Amino acid sequence: MTSHSNVRTSQATSLWQQWRRDLKSALERDPAARSALEVLLIYPGVHAILVHRLNHRLWHGGFRFAARFCAFLMRMITNVDIHPGAQIGESCFIDHGAGVVIGETAVLGNNVTLYHGVTLGGTSWKKGKRHPTLGDGVMVGAGAKILGPIVIGRQCRVGANSVVVSDVPDACTVVGIPGKVVKVRPAGQQNPYGFDLDHHLIPDPVGKVMGCLLERIERLETEVALARNQSPARADEIIASCQPDNEICEQKCIGSL
């Protein structure tokens, strides 16, 4: 799991160095990006991150109203709402940027990728840590919601529109509402810069469950059809032997996720 140490270390880096790394991360993770100038001028997610770097320094320097006011202006311009108190590590990239919300006590590690509509929200009225912590290399799909003071481990992937409300170990994929940890087949090819952007390669746990139910229904219908062709005593024996256990799902579905 990620600690806050990586983010605190990044605060010692100069603002100019952070901005350069943020621009570079956009070029590395967006195949539509053709030049640093293009990214700098027309990428709202990059604009939000660049200004947040300054706002975060203002926030910790005691200029909290100025930091909040700048964040408010950037939300109007970019549609990205980042509280100045949020801690964001090196080379964070917000793709498209529309509708992203990052709360005050959220902590993001290095090389985090967020797609549009992501919310890193709180679940408590109490002061203190109430927003998520994301480890290094985490990728969060479009529309996903990560809520509460939970920890998402390093190199995790959160599927689009998932709602995650509990801790996730390192190197896992989470999908669904509420989010469930699932296994995923290996990606076909990594990004040339080492980033795994294949967030579409996730299983369908609901489809697996429906497949289990259909298999069990077929088996039970076969048993009932067989029982109808037997004597009444034999029919009762066959029906009694058909126990409603989870053997099929355990062997054919859960194990294959």
C-alpha positions in Angstrom: 0.0 0.0 0.0 1.1 3.6 -0.6 2.0 5.8 2.2 2.0 9.6 2.2 5.8 9.7 2.0 6.0 9.8 -1.8 3.7 12.8 -2.0 5.4 14.7 0.7 8.8 14.1 -1.0 7.3 15.5 -4.2 6.5 18.7 -2.5 10.3 19.4 -2.2 10.4 19.3 -6.1 10.3 22.7 -7.7 7.0 23.8 -9.3 8.7 24.0 -12.7 9.9 20.4 -12.5 6.4 19.2 -11.5 4.8 21.1 -14.4 7.3 19.6 -16.9 6.6 16.1 -15.6 2.8 16.6 -15.8 3.1 17.7 -19.4 5.3 14.7 -20.2 2.8 12.3 -18.6 0.0 13.6 -20.8 2.2 13.0 -23.9 3.0 9.5 -22.7 -0.5 8.4 -21.9 -2.7 10.0 -24.5 -2.1 8.8 -28.1 -4.0 11.8 -29.4 -1.4 14.2 -28.0 0.9 15.3 -30.7 3.0 18.0 -29.1 3.7 19.6 -25.7 2.3 22.9 -27.0 -1.0 21.2 -27.9 -1.2 19.6 -24.4 -0.4 22.9 -22.7 -3.0 24.9 -24.6 -6.0 22.7 -24.9 -6.0 19.9 -22.3 -8.3 20.9 -19.4 -7.2 18.0 -17.2 -3.6 19.2 -17.5 -4.6 22.8 -16.8 -6.4 21.7 -13.6 -3.3 19.7 -12.4 -0.9 22.6 -13.2 -2.9 25.1 -11.3 -3.5 22.7 -8.4 0.3 22.5 -8.0 0.3 26.2 -7.3 -2.9 26.1 -5.2 -1.5 23.3 -3.0 1.6 25.4 -2.2 -0.7 28.4 -1.4 -2.8 26.2 0.8 0.1 25.0 2.9 1.6 28.5 2.9 -1.4 29.9 4.8 -3.1 31.6 1.8 -6.1 29.4 2.0 -8.8 31.7 0.6 -6.6 32.5 -2.4 -6.0 28.8 -3.0 -9.8 28.1 -2.8 -10.6 31.0 -5.0 -8.1 29.9 -7.7 -9.5 26.3 -7.5 -13.0 27.8 -7.9 -12.0 29.6 -11.1 -10.3 26.5 -12.5 -13.4 24.5 -11.8 -15.4 27.0 -13.9 -12.9 26.8 -16.7 -12.0 23.1 -16.8 -15.0 21.4 -15.1 -12.4 19.7 -12.8 -12.9 20.3 -9.0 -9.7 19.7 -7.0 -9.5 20.9 -3.5 -6.2 22.7 -2.8 -5.6 20.5 0.2 -5.5 17.3 -1.9 -2.0 15.7 -2.2 -1.2 14.7 -5.7 2.1 12.9 -6.6 4.3 13.3 -9.6 3.1 12.8 -13.2 -0.6 12.6 -12.5 -2.8 12.7 -15.7 -6.5 13.5 -15.9 -7.7 12.5 -19.3 -10.5 14.6 -20.8 -11.0 16.1 -17.4 -14.8 16.7 -17.4 -16.5 16.1 -14.1 -13.5 15.0 -12.0 -13.8 15.7 -8.3 -10.9 15.2 -5.8 -11.6 15.9 -2.1 -9.5 17.8 0.4 -7.9 14.8 2.2 -7.4 12.7 -0.9 -3.9 11.4 -1.5 -2.7 10.3 -5.0 0.6 8.6 -5.5 2.9 8.9 -8.5 1.8 8.1 -12.1 -1.9 8.0 -11.3 -4.3 8.2 -14.3 -7.9 9.4 -13.9 -10.5 9.4 -16.7 -13.5 11.8 -16.9 -16.3 11.6 -14.3 -14.1 10.2 -11.5 -15.0 11.1 -7.9 -12.6 10.7 -5.0 -15.1 11.6 -2.4 -15.7 11.6 1.4 -18.3 9.8 3.4 -18.2 11.6 6.7 -19.0 15.0 8.1 -16.1 14.7 10.6 -12.9 16.6 10.1 -9.7 14.6 9.4 -9.0 12.0 6.8 -12.2 11.2 4.9 -11.1 10.8 1.3 -9.3 7.9 -0.5 -5.6 7.2 -0.9 -4.5 6.0 -4.3 -1.2 4.2 -4.7 1.4 4.6 -7.4 0.3 3.7 -10.9 -3.4 3.4 -10.1 -5.8 3.9 -13.1 -9.4 4.8 -12.5 -11.9 4.4 -15.3 -14.5 6.9 -16.5 -17.3 7.6 -14.0 -15.9 5.5 -11.2 -16.5 6.6 -7.6 -14.0 5.9 -4.8 -15.5 6.9 -1.5 -14.2 7.2 2.1 -10.8 7.0 3.7 -9.9 3.8 2.0 -6.6 2.8 0.3 -6.4 1.6 -3.3 -3.1 -0.3 -3.6 -0.3 0.3 -6.1 -0.9 -0.6 -9.8 -4.7 -1.2 -9.3 -7.3 -0.6 -11.9 -10.8 0.5 -11.2 -13.3 -0.3 -13.9 -15.6 2.4 -15.4 -18.6 3.3 -13.3 -17.5 1.2 -10.4 -18.2 2.3 -6.8 -15.4 1.4 -4.4 -16.0 1.7 -0.7 -13.4 -0.6 0.8 -9.6 -1.1 0.7 -8.1 -2.8 -2.3 -4.8 -4.8 -2.3 -1.9 -4.0 -4.6 -2.2 -5.0 -8.3 -5.9 -5.8 -8.4 -8.8 -4.9 -10.7 -12.0 -3.7 -9.2 -15.4 -3.6 -11.0 -19.0 -3.3 -10.1 -21.3 -1.6 -7.5 -20.1 -2.0 -4.9 -16.7 -2.7 -6.3 -15.5 -6.3 -6.2 -11.9 -7.5 -6.8 -11.7 -9.7 -9.9 -8.9 -11.4 -11.8 -8.2 -10.2 -15.3 -6.5 -11.7 -18.3 -3.1 -10.1 -19.2 -3.2 -7.1 -21.4 -2.2 -7.6 -25.0 0.5 -5.0 -25.0 1.6 -2.3 -22.6 2.0 1.3 -23.5 5.5 2.0 -24.9 6.3 4.0 -21.7 5.3 1.2 -19.4 1.7 2.2 -18.6 -1.1 -0.3 -18.7 -3.9 1.6 -20.4 -6.0 -1.4 -21.3 -8.8 -0.6 -18.9 -11.4 -2.4 -21.1 -9.9 -5.8 -20.4 -12.0 -6.6 -17.4 -14.4 -9.6 -16.8 -18.1 -9.4 -16.5 -19.0 -10.8 -13.0 -22.7 -10.3 -13.5 -22.6 -12.3 -16.8 -20.7 -15.0 -14.9 -23.5 -15.2 -12.3 -26.2 -15.3 -15.0 -24.3 -18.2 -16.7 -24.2 -20.1 -13.3 -28.0 -19.6 -12.9 -28.7 -20.8 -16.4 -26.6 -23.9 -15.9 -28.4 -24.7 -12.7 -31.8 -24.2 -14.3 -30.9 -26.4 -17.2 -29.7 -29.1 -14.7 -32.9 -28.9 -12.6 -35.2 -29.0 -15.6 -33.4 -32.2 -16.8 -33.8 -33.8 -13.4 -37.5 -32.9 -13.3 -38.1 -34.2 -16.9 -36.3 -37.4 -15.9 -38.4 -37.7 -12.7 -41.7 -37.4 -14.6 -40.8 -40.6 -16.6 -40.1 -42.6 -13.5 -42.4 -44.2 -10.9 -43.7 -41.8 -8.2 -41.3 -43.3 -5.6 -38.4 -43.0 -8.0 -39.3 -39.4 -8.9 -39.3 -38.4 -5.2 -35.9 -40.0 -4.8 -34.4 -38.2 -7.8 -35.9 -34.8 -6.7 -34.6 -35.3 -3.2 -31.1 -36.0 -4.5 -30.9 -32.7 -6.3 -29.5 -30.5 -3.5 -29.5 -26.7 -4.1 -25.8 -26.3 -3.5 -23.3 -24.0 -5.3 -21.1 -26.7 -6.8 -21.6 -25.6 -10.4 -20.9 -22.0 -9.6 -17.9 -22.7 -7.4 -16.3 -25.0 -10.0 -17.1 -23.3 -13.3 -17.7 -19.7 -12.5 -15.9 -18.3 -9.5 -12.8 -20.2 -10.2 -12.6 -18.9 -13.7 -12.7 -15.2 -12.8 
